[in-house]
Amino acid sequence: YFEGIAAGLSQIAQSSEQLRGGGEMRVRLAVYSSFAVKWLIPRLAGLRQLYPELDLSLEMVAEDPELSDRVADCFITVSPNG
């Protein structure tokens, strides 16, 4: 799974670096609850160590979220088509 998303995560990291101008960074992330609990949340401590200025807000969903900036800034979803 990681090999499939590594390039995308790298692009997100590079874009985030470009946006960093110092100060606080606020990101609203929408993810499936199962992904958040089993994968993301256990890794948040490491993320906070790397980016202490990051203010991450999680929106955990059970079904496909509405892809709108009213819901979140970023979305992690899956495609049933592979």
Secondary structure, 3 states (H helix, E strand, C coil): CHHHHHHHHHHHHHHHHHHCCCCCEEEEEEEEHHHHHHHHHHHHHHHHHHCCCEEEEEEEECCCCCCCCCCCCEEECCCCCC
